[in-house]
Amino acid sequence: MTKSDQDAIDSFSPFFKFYYQQTQSPKAASWLLFLTILVLCILVYKLGFAKKLPLLKSAIIYIFLFMGCTLLTFLGIFLPIVEGLVVAALILIIYKIRLNKEKKAGTFDN
């Protein structure tokens, strides 16, 4: 491996670098990054923004979410997109847990 190859690998985002080091294949690492981003985007959408919608409207939203994740994958090779989605998911999970506790305790004010 040349120095320029190592410099390129060092400029990858942490998740993409991890996937690349595990698979030694840029194509496989890209697919793993895409799947990670897609799962995290769906999780963040469901936790924070999803409303009860008819099936066709939900399908349209998930199609656009899928298309947006392809763009995020290209950005996620060098930028910390996955890390931001993990933080967003954790914040929303904590919020949902606290909201459910308050609803059960009866102290939730709408």
N, CA, C and O atoms as a printed pandas DataFrame, in Angstrom:
     atom_number atom_name residue_name chain_id  residue_number  x_coord  y_coord  z_coord
0              1         N          MET        A               1    0.854   -1.172    0.000
1              2        CA          MET        A               1    0.000    0.000    0.000
2              3         C          MET        A               1    0.903    1.239    0.000
3              4         O          MET        A               1    1.839    1.347    0.791
4              5         N          THR        A               2    0.597    2.153   -0.896
5              6        CA          THR        A               2    1.419    3.353   -1.005
6              7         C          THR        A               2    0.986    4.391    0.024
7              8         O          THR        A               2   -0.056    4.256    0.665
8              9         N          LYS        A               3    1.797    5.415    0.165
9             10        CA          LYS        A               3    1.479    6.481    1.116
10            11         C          LYS        A               3    0.208    7.221    0.702
11            12         O          LYS        A               3   -0.586    7.609    1.560
12            13         N          SER        A               4    0.007    7.419   -0.595
13            14        CA          SER        A               4   -1.211    8.115   -1.037
14            15         C          SER        A               4   -2.457    7.269   -0.770
15            16         O          SER        A               4   -3.519    7.808   -0.459
16            17         N          ASP        A               5   -2.330    5.943   -0.890
17            18        CA          ASP        A               5   -3.454    5.068   -0.541
18            19         C          ASP        A               5   -3.782    5.184    0.943
19            20         O          ASP        A               5   -4.947    5.271    1.328
20            21         N          GLN        A               6   -2.746    5.182    1.765
21            22        CA          GLN        A               6   -2.954    5.286    3.210
22            23         C          GLN        A               6   -3.539    6.651    3.579
23            24         O          GLN        A               6   -4.386    6.741    4.469
24            25         N          ASP        A               7   -3.096    7.706    2.904
25            26        CA          ASP        A               7   -3.655    9.039    3.156
26            27         C          ASP        A               7   -5.138    9.084    2.797
27            28         O          ASP        A               7   -5.933    9.705    3.503
28            29         N          ALA        A               8   -5.508    8.427    1.703
29            30        CA          ALA        A               8   -6.920    8.384    1.307
30            31         C          ALA        A               8   -7.745    7.622    2.337
31            32         O          ALA        A               8   -8.839    8.052    2.700
32            33         N          ILE        A               9   -7.227    6.505    2.802
33            34        CA          ILE        A               9   -7.941    5.715    3.811
34            35         C          ILE        A               9   -8.075    6.496    5.109
35            36         O          ILE        A               9   -9.111    6.427    5.771
36            37         N          ASP        A              10   -7.038    7.236    5.478
37            38        CA          ASP        A              10   -7.091    8.028    6.706
38            39         C          ASP        A              10   -8.115    9.157    6.627
39            40         O          ASP        A              10   -8.598    9.620    7.660
40            41         N          SER        A              11   -8.452    9.604    5.423
41            42        CA          SER        A              11   -9.430   10.690    5.291
42            43         C          SER        A              11  -10.874   10.183    5.293
43            44         O          SER        A              11  -11.803   10.991    5.279
44            45         N          PHE        A              12  -11.081    8.870    5.311
45            46        CA          PHE        A              12  -12.430    8.314    5.367
46            47         C          PHE        A              12  -13.068    8.625    6.716
47            48         O          PHE        A              12  -12.374    8.869    7.703
48            49         N          SER        A              13  -14.398    8.613    6.745
49            50        CA          SER        A              13  -15.111    8.740    8.012
50            51         C          SER        A              13  -14.862    7.478    8.833
51            52         O          SER        A              13  -14.537    6.433    8.268
52            53         N          PRO        A              14  -15.009    7.557   10.162
53            54        CA          PRO        A              14  -14.696    6.391   11.005
54            55         C          PRO        A              14  -15.466    5.119   10.639
55            56         O          PRO        A              14  -14.879    4.037   10.623
56            57         N          PHE        A              15  -16.757    5.223   10.347
57            58        CA          PHE        A              15  -17.524    4.025   10.015
58            59         C          PHE        A              15  -17.083    3.427    8.688
59            60         O          PHE        A              15  -16.923    2.212    8.574
60            61         N          PHE        A              16  -16.885    4.282    7.679
61            62        CA          PHE        A              16  -16.460    3.764    6.381
62            63         C          PHE        A              16  -15.067    3.163    6.485
63            64         O          PHE        A              16  -14.783    2.137    5.867
64            65         N          LYS        A              17  -14.201    3.796    7.259
65            66        CA          LYS        A              17  -12.847    3.264    7.443
66            67         C          LYS        A              17  -12.913    1.887    8.109
67            68         O          LYS        A              17  -12.200    0.964    7.715
68            69         N          PHE        A              18  -13.779    1.756    9.126
69            70        CA          PHE        A              18  -13.938    0.473    9.805
70            71         C          PHE        A              18  -14.445   -0.591    8.837
71            72         O          PHE        A              18  -13.902   -1.694    8.784
72            73         N          TYR        A              19  -15.487   -0.261    8.069
73            74        CA          TYR        A              19  -16.022   -1.228    7.109
74            75         C          TYR        A              19  -14.989   -1.591    6.048
75            76         O          TYR        A              19  -14.888   -2.753    5.653
76            77         N          TYR        A              20  -14.222   -0.610    5.586
77            78        CA          TYR        A              20  -13.202   -0.873    4.569
78            79         C          TYR        A              20  -12.103   -1.767    5.131
79            80         O          TYR        A              20  -11.633   -2.675    4.445
80            81         N          GLN        A              21  -11.694   -1.522    6.365
81            82        CA          GLN        A              21  -10.645   -2.347    6.968
82            83         C          GLN        A              21  -11.126   -3.770    7.214
83            84         O          GLN        A              21  -10.329   -4.707    7.171
84            85         N          GLN        A              22  -12.409   -3.943    7.471
85            86        CA          GLN        A              22  -12.944   -5.282    7.705
86            87         C          GLN        A              22  -13.107   -6.066    6.409
87            88         O          GLN        A              22  -12.868   -7.273    6.375
88            89         N          THR        A              23  -13.514   -5.379    5.343
89            90        CA          THR        A              23  -13.817   -6.090    4.098
90            91         C          THR        A              23  -12.714   -6.009    3.057
91            92         O          THR        A              23  -12.630   -6.871    2.183
92            93         N          GLN        A              24  -11.864   -4.989    3.133
93            94        CA          GLN        A              24  -10.823   -4.721    2.129
94            95         C          GLN        A              24  -11.411   -4.558    0.727
95            96         O          GLN        A              24  -10.737   -4.805   -0.273
96            97         N          SER        A              25  -12.652   -4.148    0.671
97            98        CA          SER        A              25  -13.331   -3.936   -0.608
98            99         C          SER        A              25  -14.126   -2.635   -0.527
99           100         O          SER        A              25  -15.025   -2.513    0.305
100          101         N          PRO        A              26  -13.806   -1.667   -1.377
101          102        CA          PRO        A              26  -14.566   -0.413   -1.333
102          103         C          PRO        A              26  -16.051   -0.604   -1.652
103          104         O          PRO        A              26  -16.902    0.096   -1.104
104          105         N          LYS        A              27  -16.354   -1.547   -2.533
105          106        CA          LYS        A              27  -17.748   -1.795   -2.904
106          107         C          LYS        A              27  -18.532   -2.360   -1.715
107          108         O          LYS        A              27  -19.633   -1.894   -1.418
108          109         N          ALA        A              28  -17.974   -3.349   -1.046
109          110        CA          ALA        A              28  -18.650   -3.935    0.113
110          111         C          ALA        A              28  -18.767   -2.920    1.243
111          112         O          ALA        A              28  -19.795   -2.850    1.918
112          113         N          ALA        A              29  -17.716   -2.137    1.448
113          114        CA          ALA        A              29  -17.757   -1.118    2.498
114          115         C          ALA        A              29  -18.822   -0.069    2.193
115          116         O          ALA        A              29  -19.496    0.415    3.102
116          117         N          SER        A              30  -18.974    0.281    0.931
117          118        CA          SER        A              30  -19.999    1.252    0.541
118          119         C          SER        A              30  -21.399    0.704    0.786
119          120         O          SER        A              30  -22.276    1.427    1.258
120          121         N          TRP        A              31  -21.613   -0.570    0.466
121          122        CA          TRP        A              31  -22.924   -1.175    0.713
122          123         C          TRP        A              31  -23.221   -1.260    2.206
123          124         O          TRP        A              31  -24.349   -1.011    2.632
124          125         N          LEU        A              32  -22.224   -1.607    2.993
125          126        CA          LEU        A              32  -22.429   -1.654    4.442
126          127         C          LEU        A              32  -22.739   -0.267    4.995
127          128         O          LEU        A              32  -23.599   -0.114    5.863
128          129         N          LEU        A              33  -22.036    0.739    4.489
129          130        CA          LEU        A              33  -22.303    2.111    4.914
130          131         C          LEU        A              33  -23.717    2.524    4.513
131          132         O          LEU        A              33  -24.424    3.153    5.300
132          133         N          PHE        A              34  -24.133    2.177    3.298
133          134        CA          PHE        A              34  -25.485    2.502    2.841
134          135         C          PHE        A              34  -26.533    1.844    3.733
135          136         O          PHE        A              34  -27.494    2.496    4.140
136          137         N          LEU        A              35  -26.360    0.572    4.038
137          138        CA          LEU        A              35  -27.334   -0.129    4.886
138          139         C          LEU        A              35  -27.381    0.470    6.286
139          140         O          LEU        A              35  -28.455    0.601    6.874
140          141         N          THR        A              36  -26.220    0.834    6.818
141          142        CA          THR        A              36  -26.176    1.459    8.138
142          143         C          THR        A              36  -26.923    2.785    8.126
143          144         O          THR        A              36  -27.723    3.059    9.020
144          145         N          ILE        A              37  -26.664    3.603    7.118
145          146        CA          ILE        A              37  -27.335    4.903    7.010
146          147         C          ILE        A              37  -28.834    4.715    6.812
147          148         O          ILE        A              37  -29.628    5.439    7.413
148          149         N          LEU        A              38  -29.231    3.764    5.989
149          150        CA          LEU        A              38  -30.656    3.521    5.745
150          151         C          LEU        A              38  -31.372    3.092    7.026
151          152         O          LEU        A              38  -32.441    3.614    7.344
152          153         N          VAL        A              39  -30.796    2.160    7.749
153          154        CA          VAL        A              39  -31.415    1.690    8.996
154          155         C          VAL        A              39  -31.517    2.827   10.009
155          156         O          VAL        A              39  -32.548    2.988   10.663
156          157         N          LEU        A              40  -30.453    3.613   10.139
157          158        CA          LEU        A              40  -30.484    4.714   11.097
158          159         C          LEU        A              40  -31.465    5.807   10.673
159          160         O          LEU        A              40  -32.133    6.393   11.525
160          161         N          CYS        A              41  -31.562    6.087    9.386
161          162        CA          CYS        A              41  -32.538    7.080    8.906
162          163         C          CYS        A              41  -33.967    6.617    9.165
163          164         O          CYS        A              41  -34.813    7.408    9.581
164          165         N          ILE        A              42  -34.233    5.355    8.924
165          166        CA          ILE        A              42  -35.571    4.818    9.198
166          167         C          ILE        A              42  -35.871    4.893   10.689
167          168         O          ILE        A              42  -36.980    5.252   11.082
168          169         N          LEU        A              43  -34.890    4.556   11.520
169          170        CA          LEU        A              43  -35.076    4.619   12.970
170          171         C          LEU        A              43  -35.359    6.050   13.423
171          172         O          LEU        A              43  -36.282    6.282   14.204
172          173         N          VAL        A              44  -34.577    7.001   12.942
173          174        CA          VAL        A              44  -34.781    8.401   13.321
174          175         C          VAL        A              44  -36.138    8.891   12.822
175          176         O          VAL        A              44  -36.837    9.611   13.534
176          177         N          TYR        A              45  -36.508    8.509   11.616
177          178        CA          TYR        A              45  -37.819    8.908   11.092
178          179         C          TYR        A              45  -38.945    8.342   11.957
179          180         O          TYR        A              45  -39.870    9.064   12.328
180          181         N          LYS        A              46  -38.862    7.056   12.275
181          182        CA          LYS        A              46  -39.924    6.417   13.061
182          183         C          LYS        A              46  -40.009    7.006   14.469
183          184         O          LYS        A              46  -41.105    7.199   14.995
184          185         N          LEU        A              47  -38.863    7.290   15.076
185          186        CA          LEU        A              47  -38.869    7.801   16.445
186          187         C          LEU        A              47  -39.305    9.260   16.536
187          188         O          LEU        A              47  -39.950    9.659   17.505
188          189         N          GLY        A              48  -38.958   10.045   15.536
189          190        CA          GLY        A              48  -39.180   11.465   15.680
190          191         C          GLY        A              48  -40.242   12.084   14.810
191          192         O          GLY        A              48  -40.817   13.107   15.183
192          193         N          PHE        A              49  -40.525   11.499   13.662
193          194        CA          PHE        A              49  -41.336   12.222   12.697
194          195         C          PHE        A              49  -42.510   11.438   12.132
195          196         O          PHE        A              49  -43.392   12.033   11.513
196          197         N          ALA        A              50  -42.551   10.143   12.320
197          198        CA          ALA        A              50  -43.572    9.311   11.675
198          199         C          ALA        A              50  -44.952    9.580   12.267
199          200         O          ALA        A              50  -45.124    9.680   13.482
200          201         N          LYS        A              51  -45.902    9.691   11.390
201          202        CA          LYS        A              51  -47.314    9.784   11.755
202          203         C          LYS        A              51  -48.025    8.581   11.154
203          204         O          LYS        A              51  -47.501    7.920   10.257
204          205         N          LYS        A              52  -49.204    8.309   11.649
205          206        CA          LYS        A              52  -50.002    7.223   11.095
206          207         C          LYS        A              52  -50.503    7.656    9.726
207          208         O          LYS        A              52  -51.328    8.563    9.617
208          209         N          LEU        A              53  -49.997    6.999    8.674
209          210        CA          LEU        A              53  -50.353    7.348    7.299
210          211         C          LEU        A              53  -50.888    6.126    6.568
211          212         O          LEU        A              53  -50.609    4.992    6.956
212          213         N          PRO        A              54  -51.662    6.360    5.503
213          214        CA          PRO        A              54  -52.076    5.239    4.649
214          215         C          PRO        A              54  -50.851    4.569    4.020
215          216         O          PRO        A              54  -49.771    5.156    3.950
216          217         N          LEU        A              55  -51.041    3.351    3.572
217          218        CA          LEU        A              55  -49.935    2.536    3.065
218          219         C          LEU        A              55  -49.212    3.188    1.890
219          220         O          LEU        A              55  -47.982    3.190    1.855
220          221         N          LEU        A              56  -49.944    3.736    0.938
221          222        CA          LEU        A              56  -49.312    4.337   -0.242
222          223         C          LEU        A              56  -48.471    5.559    0.131
223          224         O          LEU        A              56  -47.373    5.741   -0.394
224          225         N          LYS        A              57  -48.977    6.385    1.026
225          226        CA          LYS        A              57  -48.212    7.557    1.458
226          227         C          LYS        A              57  -46.953    7.133    2.208
227          228         O          LYS        A              57  -45.894    7.738    2.037
228          229         N          SER        A              58  -47.064    6.104    3.030
229          230        CA          SER        A              58  -45.880    5.595    3.732
230          231         C          SER        A              58  -44.857    5.050    2.747
231          232         O          SER        A              58  -43.655    5.261    2.911
232          233         N          ALA        A              59  -45.334    4.349    1.724
233          234        CA          ALA        A              59  -44.418    3.809    0.713
234          235         C          ALA        A              59  -43.687    4.930   -0.013
235          236         O          ALA        A              59  -42.490    4.820   -0.280
236          237         N          ILE        A              60  -44.394    6.001   -0.332
237          238        CA          ILE        A              60  -43.761    7.140   -1.007
238          239         C          ILE        A              60  -42.693    7.764   -0.109
239          240         O          ILE        A              60  -41.606    8.104   -0.576
240          241         N          ILE        A              61  -42.999    7.911    1.159
241          242        CA          ILE        A              61  -42.018    8.478    2.091
242          243         C          ILE        A              61  -40.778    7.599    2.162
243          244         O          ILE        A              61  -39.658    8.109    2.146
244          245         N          TYR        A              62  -40.964    6.279    2.241
245          246        CA          TYR        A              62  -39.806    5.390    2.329
246          247         C          TYR        A              62  -39.011    5.350    1.022
247          248         O          TYR        A              62  -37.797    5.149    1.051
248          249         N          ILE        A              63  -39.667    5.535   -0.108
249          250        CA          ILE        A              63  -38.937    5.613   -1.383
250          251         C          ILE        A              63  -38.044    6.849   -1.396
251          252         O          ILE        A              63  -36.877    6.777   -1.781
252          253         N          PHE        A              64  -38.600    7.981   -0.973
253          254        CA          PHE        A              64  -37.785    9.196   -0.923
254          255         C          PHE        A              64  -36.693    9.090    0.140
255          256         O          PHE        A              64  -35.597    9.620   -0.045
256          257         N          LEU        A              65  -36.978    8.419    1.237
257          258        CA          LEU        A              65  -35.958    8.188    2.261
258          259         C          LEU        A              65  -34.828    7.339    1.700
259          260         O          LEU        A              65  -33.656    7.611    1.963
260          261         N          PHE        A              66  -35.168    6.321    0.937
261          262        CA          PHE        A              66  -34.175    5.467    0.284
262          263         C          PHE        A              66  -33.310    6.282   -0.672
263          264         O          PHE        A              66  -32.087    6.145   -0.677
264          265         N          MET        A              67  -33.945    7.130   -1.480
265          266        CA          MET        A              67  -33.190    7.950   -2.431
266          267         C          MET        A              67  -32.291    8.946   -1.702
267          268         O          MET        A              67  -31.165    9.194   -2.134
268          269         N          GLY        A              68  -32.769    9.508   -0.621
269          270        CA          GLY        A              68  -31.947   10.430    0.157
270          271         C          GLY        A              68  -30.762    9.745    0.799
271          272         O          GLY        A              68  -29.696   10.340    0.953
272          273         N          CYS        A              69  -30.950    8.491    1.174
273          274        CA          CYS        A              69  -29.849    7.745    1.788
274          275         C          CYS        A              69  -28.740    7.440    0.789
275          276         O          CYS        A              69  -27.584    7.285    1.181
276          277         N          THR        A              70  -29.073    7.352   -0.484
277          278        CA          THR        A              70  -28.007    7.158   -1.474
278          279         C          THR        A              70  -27.100    8.381   -1.516
279          280         O          THR        A              70  -25.880    8.244   -1.601
280          281         N          LEU        A              71  -27.681    9.565   -1.459
281          282        CA          LEU        A              71  -26.874   10.784   -1.407
282          283         C          LEU        A              71  -26.078   10.850   -0.105
283          284         O          LEU        A              71  -24.897   11.200   -0.113
284          285         N          LEU        A              72  -26.719   10.517    1.005
285          286        CA          LEU        A              72  -26.016   10.537    2.288
286          287         C          LEU        A              72  -24.862    9.539    2.319
287          288         O          LEU        A              72  -23.872    9.764    3.015
288          289         N          THR        A              73  -24.977    8.443    1.578
289          290        CA          THR        A              73  -23.892    7.464    1.525
290          291         C          THR        A              73  -22.664    8.060    0.861
291          292         O          THR        A              73  -21.545    7.861    1.333
292          293         N          PHE        A              74  -22.863    8.789   -0.228
293          294        CA          PHE        A              74  -21.718    9.430   -0.878
294          295         C          PHE        A              74  -21.062   10.439    0.060
295          296         O          PHE        A              74  -19.836   10.528    0.126
296          297         N          LEU        A              75  -21.879   11.195    0.782
297          298        CA          LEU        A              75  -21.326   12.147    1.738
298          299         C          LEU        A              75  -20.702   11.432    2.934
299          300         O          LEU        A              75  -19.721   11.908    3.506
300          301         N          GLY        A              76  -21.274   10.291    3.307
301          302        CA          GLY        A              76  -20.823    9.556    4.481
302          303         C          GLY        A              76  -19.473    8.898    4.332
303          304         O          GLY        A              76  -18.914    8.418    5.318
304          305         N          ILE        A              77  -18.929    8.859    3.127
305          306        CA          ILE        A              77  -17.597    8.278    2.945
306          307         C          ILE        A              77  -16.550    9.150    3.617
307          308         O          ILE        A              77  -15.604    8.636    4.214
308          309         N          PHE        A              78  -16.711   10.469    3.525
309          310        CA          PHE        A              78  -15.721   11.373    4.102
310          311         C          PHE        A              78  -16.249   12.194    5.276
311          312         O          PHE        A              78  -15.456   12.741    6.042
312          313         N          LEU        A              79  -17.560   12.292    5.432
313          314        CA          LEU        A              79  -18.149   13.082    6.513
314          315         C          LEU        A              79  -18.797   12.160    7.545
315          316         O          LEU        A              79  -19.207   11.051    7.204
316          317         N          PRO        A              80  -18.895   12.596    8.789
317          318        CA          PRO        A              80  -19.450   11.738    9.854
318          319         C          PRO        A              80  -20.980   11.703    9.861
319          320         O          PRO        A              80  -21.605   12.105   10.843
320          321         N          ILE        A              81  -21.575   11.232    8.788
321          322        CA          ILE        A              81  -23.036   11.149    8.668
322          323         C          ILE        A              81  -23.597   10.102    9.632
323          324         O          ILE        A              81  -24.580   10.360   10.326
324          325         N          VAL        A              82  -22.980    8.936    9.673
325          326        CA          VAL        A              82  -23.475    7.852   10.536
326          327         C          VAL        A              82  -23.413    8.272   12.000
327          328         O          VAL        A              82  -24.339    8.009   12.768
328          329         N          GLU        A              83  -22.332    8.917   12.377
329          330        CA          GLU        A              83  -22.188    9.345   13.759
330          331         C          GLU        A              83  -23.283   10.344   14.140
331          332         O          GLU        A              83  -23.820   10.283   15.246
332          333         N          GLY        A              84  -23.611   11.255   13.235
333          334        CA          GLY        A              84  -24.696   12.200   13.488
334          335         C          GLY        A              84  -26.044   11.515   13.612
335          336         O          GLY        A              84  -26.864   11.893   14.448
336          337         N          LEU        A              85  -26.273   10.511   12.784
337          338        CA          LEU        A              85  -27.529    9.759   12.872
338          339         C          LEU        A              85  -27.611    8.950   14.165
339          340         O          LEU        A              85  -28.689    8.809   14.742
340          341         N          VAL        A              86  -26.484    8.423   14.619
341          342        CA          VAL        A              86  -26.465    7.687   15.890
342          343         C          VAL        A              86  -26.825    8.626   17.037
343          344         O          VAL        A              86  -27.619    8.269   17.907
344          345         N          VAL        A              87  -26.247    9.820   17.040
345          346        CA          VAL        A              87  -26.554   10.796   18.090
346          347         C          VAL        A              87  -28.029   11.188   18.033
347          348         O          VAL        A              87  -28.690   11.261   19.069
348          349         N          ALA        A              88  -28.546   11.440   16.839
349          350        CA          ALA        A              88  -29.962   11.793   16.697
350          351         C          ALA        A              88  -30.859   10.666   17.195
351          352         O          ALA        A              88  -31.852   10.920   17.877
352          353         N          ALA        A              89  -30.521    9.431   16.863
353          354        CA          ALA        A              89  -31.317    8.286   17.314
354          355         C          ALA        A              89  -31.272    8.160   18.834
355          356         O          ALA        A              89  -32.298    7.901   19.464
356          357         N          LEU        A              90  -30.100    8.339   19.422
357          358        CA          LEU        A              90  -29.993    8.248   20.885
358          359         C          LEU        A              90  -30.813    9.332   21.575
359          360         O          LEU        A              90  -31.488    9.061   22.568
360          361         N          ILE        A              91  -30.759   10.547   21.058
361          362        CA          ILE        A              91  -31.544   11.635   21.646
362          363         C          ILE        A              91  -33.035   11.324   21.550
363          364         O          ILE        A              91  -33.771   11.528   22.516
364          365         N          LEU        A              92  -33.486   10.837   20.410
365          366        CA          LEU        A              92  -34.905   10.517   20.248
366          367         C          LEU        A              92  -35.325    9.326   21.103
367          368         O          LEU        A              92  -36.447    9.294   21.609
368          369         N          ILE        A              93  -34.442    8.351   21.267
369          370        CA          ILE        A              93  -34.752    7.212   22.141
370          371         C          ILE        A              93  -34.910    7.682   23.579
371          372         O          ILE        A              93  -35.854    7.283   24.262
372          373         N          ILE        A              94  -33.995    8.526   24.044
373          374        CA          ILE        A              94  -34.091    9.060   25.409
374          375         C          ILE        A              94  -35.374    9.867   25.570
375          376         O          ILE        A              94  -36.056    9.758   26.589
376          377         N          TYR        A              95  -35.700   10.671   24.572
377          378        CA          TYR        A              95  -36.927   11.462   24.623
378          379         C          TYR        A              95  -38.162   10.564   24.718
379          380         O          TYR        A              95  -39.053   10.819   25.528
380          381         N          LYS        A              96  -38.217    9.523   23.900
381          382        CA          LYS        A              96  -39.375    8.620   23.911
382          383         C          LYS        A              96  -39.498    7.886   25.244
383          384         O          LYS        A              96  -40.604    7.696   25.749
384          385         N          ILE        A              97  -38.372    7.477   25.812
385          386        CA          ILE        A              97  -38.400    6.790   27.106
386          387         C          ILE        A              97  -38.937    7.723   28.183
387          388         O          ILE        A              97  -39.790    7.334   28.981
388          389         N          ARG        A              98  -38.437    8.951   28.204
389          390        CA          ARG        A              98  -38.909    9.911   29.210
390          391         C          ARG        A              98  -40.377   10.260   28.994
391          392         O          ARG        A              98  -41.126   10.411   29.959
392          393         N          LEU        A              99  -40.791   10.386   27.745
393          394        CA          LEU        A              99  -42.186   10.690   27.444
394          395         C          LEU        A              99  -43.100    9.572   27.933
395          396         O          LEU        A              99  -44.150    9.838   28.517
396          397         N          ASN        A             100  -42.706    8.322   27.697
397          398        CA          ASN        A             100  -43.512    7.188   28.160
398          399         C          ASN        A             100  -43.566    7.125   29.680
399          400         O          ASN        A             100  -44.609    6.803   30.248
400          401         N          LYS        A             101  -42.452    7.429   30.347
401          402        CA          LYS        A             101  -42.451    7.443   31.817
402          403         C          LYS        A             101  -43.393    8.512   32.349
403          404         O          LYS        A             101  -44.131    8.275   33.305
404          405         N          GLU        A             102  -43.368    9.689   31.734
405          406        CA          GLU        A             102  -44.250   10.765   32.181
406          407         C          GLU        A             102  -45.714   10.435   31.910
407          408         O          GLU        A             102  -46.581   10.769   32.718
408          409         N          LYS        A             103  -45.996    9.790   30.794
409          410        CA          LYS        A             103  -47.379    9.401   30.502
410          411         C          LYS        A             103  -47.876    8.366   31.497
411          412         O          LYS        A             103  -49.024    8.428   31.939
412          413         N          LYS        A             104  -47.015    7.408   31.855
413          414        CA          LYS        A             104  -47.411    6.387   32.827
414          415         C          LYS        A             104  -47.607    6.990   34.209
415          416         O          LYS        A             104  -48.495    6.575   34.953
416          417         N          ALA        A             105  -46.776    7.970   34.552
417          418        CA          ALA        A             105  -46.888    8.601   35.863
418          419         C          ALA        A             105  -48.029    9.609   35.910
419          420         O          ALA        A             105  -48.439   10.031   36.991
420          421         N          GLY        A             106  -48.537    9.993   34.764
421          422        CA          GLY        A             106  -49.641   10.937   34.712
422          423         C          GLY        A             106  -49.217   12.384   34.834
423          424         O          GLY        A             106  -50.059   13.248   35.077
424          425         N          THR        A             107  -47.930   12.676   34.672
425          426        CA          THR        A             107  -47.444   14.053   34.796
426          427         C          THR        A             107  -47.232   14.716   33.450
427          428         O          THR        A             107  -46.695   15.822   33.379
428          429         N          PHE        A             108  -47.644   14.062   32.395
429          430        CA          PHE        A             108  -47.448   14.611   31.049
430          431         C          PHE        A             108  -48.522   15.645   30.756
431          432         O          PHE        A             108  -49.715   15.357   30.857
432          433         N          ASP        A             109  -48.096   16.850   30.393
433          434        CA          ASP        A             109  -49.023   17.901   29.971
434          435         C          ASP        A             109  -48.834   18.142   28.492
435          436         O          ASP        A             109  -47.719   18.387   28.031
436          437         N          ASN        A             110  -49.913   18.074   27.753
437          438        CA          ASN        A             110  -49.852   18.268   26.306
438          439         C          ASN        A             110  -49.813   19.683   25.983
439          440         O          ASN        A             110  -49.760   20.047   24.809
